[in-house]
Amino acid sequence: MTRHASPYLIPGFYETALSQGKHRDIVGGRWEETALAQMDVLHKAGLQPHHRLLDIGCGCLRLGYMAVPYLNPGHYWGTDASAGLMRRGWEVELTDADRSRLPLSQLIEDADFAFPDVPDDITHAIAWGVFTHLPAAPLRPALARLRQFPRLEMLLVTVFLVPEGHQGPLRQPDGVVTHPDRTPWHRPAAAVEADARAAGWQIDWPEARLPRGQRLARMQPL
Ligand SMILES: C[S@@+](CC[C@H](N)C(=O)[O-])C[C@H]1O[C@@H](n2cnc3c(N)ncnc32)[C@H](O)[C@@H]1O
């Protein structure tokens, strides 16, 4: 059987799960807990209702269903590899009032981290549980593209970390087993830091206990 770099690359993955009504499973479940954890790190990063948030790899709006009513109308944008997944979240997980605060045109299909049609005035961005499912290569160019948003002051990215020199799989604090060569992927902190700095970001690792033992990288423009 072919081993895919990411479960999201398995042919038919989204279609099958969506046809079975399993959109929450696609993003890993733990719905309210994970949304609250994301809102918490965003608040600690200074997010306020007047800010403009880009949710990279937003899935079916597990963060969006809390962030959209928090932010001023029209101040949330999401990108994801699957338009169908985002649309299902918009239809099923948002209230009527919140749908009117988030035009569908602000949910943008983008599997290349190119951020097409995302406006220049976003101030905060988050990629939660996205690069955890991808090999190392896409991170640095994605960070470099994000550096081109002139008002982006805070970027939060979750990853799985591994101690320098560790070989093979690693059991993370929340029990998830991560790998150097397949999903879910882990990397040494220094490798993530090198990508961030090369792309024009300063980076630190605020203490935060996140679901599944992910670590939060907090980045600000260098
Ligand atoms: C674990 S889920 C997390 C979703 C969301 N950030 C959340 O916390 O609910 C990973 C998400 O990354 C998306 N994804 C996977 N590969 C991607 C890529 N190359 N570009 C954009 N999104 C991607 C998936 O479709 C999925 O929605």
The ligand as an SDF file (V2000), in Angstrom:
LIG
                    3D

 27 29  0  0  0  0  0  0  0  0999 V2000
   -5.9970   18.2860   11.9870 C   0  0  0  0  0  0  0  0  0  0  0  0
   -6.9190   19.2530   10.8770 S   0  0  0  0  0  0  0  0  0  0  0  0
   -6.9660   20.8090   11.7250 C   0  0  0  0  0  0  0  0  0  0  0  0
   -8.0160   21.7210   11.2000 C   0  0  0  0  0  0  0  0  0  0  0  0
   -8.1730   23.0600   11.9470 C   0  0  0  0  0  0  0  0  0  0  0  0
   -6.9440   23.8330   11.9450 N   0  0  0  0  0  0  0  0  0  0  0  0
   -8.6570   22.7950   13.3280 C   0  0  0  0  0  0  0  0  0  0  0  0
   -7.9040   22.9790   14.2890 O   0  0  0  0  0  0  0  0  0  0  0  0
   -9.7810   22.3380   13.4610 O   0  0  0  0  0  0  0  0  0  0  0  0
   -5.7950   19.5740    9.5410 C   0  0  0  0  0  0  0  0  0  0  0  0
   -6.3820   20.4300    8.4460 C   0  0  0  0  0  0  0  0  0  0  0  0
   -5.3610   20.7390    7.5110 O   0  0  0  0  0  0  0  0  0  0  0  0
   -5.9070   20.6920    6.2140 C   0  0  0  0  0  0  0  0  0  0  0  0
   -4.8080   20.4900    5.2810 N   0  0  0  0  0  0  0  0  0  0  0  0
   -4.0790   19.3740    5.0730 C   0  0  0  0  0  0  0  0  0  0  0  0
   -3.1510   19.5700    4.1310 N   0  0  0  0  0  0  0  0  0  0  0  0
   -3.2750   20.8670    3.7450 C   0  0  0  0  0  0  0  0  0  0  0  0
   -2.5910   21.7070    2.8050 C   0  0  0  0  0  0  0  0  0  0  0  0
   -1.5820   21.2350    2.0400 N   0  0  0  0  0  0  0  0  0  0  0  0
   -2.9960   22.9760    2.6660 N   0  0  0  0  0  0  0  0  0  0  0  0
   -4.0360   23.4610    3.4090 C   0  0  0  0  0  0  0  0  0  0  0  0
   -4.7120   22.7240    4.3090 N   0  0  0  0  0  0  0  0  0  0  0  0
   -4.3340   21.4540    4.4890 C   0  0  0  0  0  0  0  0  0  0  0  0
   -6.8930   19.5580    6.2710 C   0  0  0  0  0  0  0  0  0  0  0  0
   -7.8620   19.6200    5.2560 O   0  0  0  0  0  0  0  0  0  0  0  0
   -7.4770   19.7530    7.6570 C   0  0  0  0  0  0  0  0  0  0  0  0
   -8.6040   20.5820    7.6290 O   0  0  0  0  0  0  0  0  0  0  0  0
  1  2  1  0
  2  3  1  0
  2 10  1  0
  3  4  1  0
  4  5  1  0
  5  6  1  0
  5  7  1  0
  7  8  2  0
  7  9  1  0
 10 11  1  0
 11 12  1  0
 11 26  1  0
 12 13  1  0
 13 14  1  0
 13 24  1  0
 14 15  1  0
 14 23  1  0
 15 16  2  0
 16 17  1  0
 17 18  1  0
 17 23  2  0
 18 19  1  0
 18 20  2  0
 20 21  1  0
 21 22  2  0
 22 23  1  0
 24 25  1  0
 24 26  1  0
 26 27  1  0
M  CHG  2   2   1   9  -1
M  END
$$$$
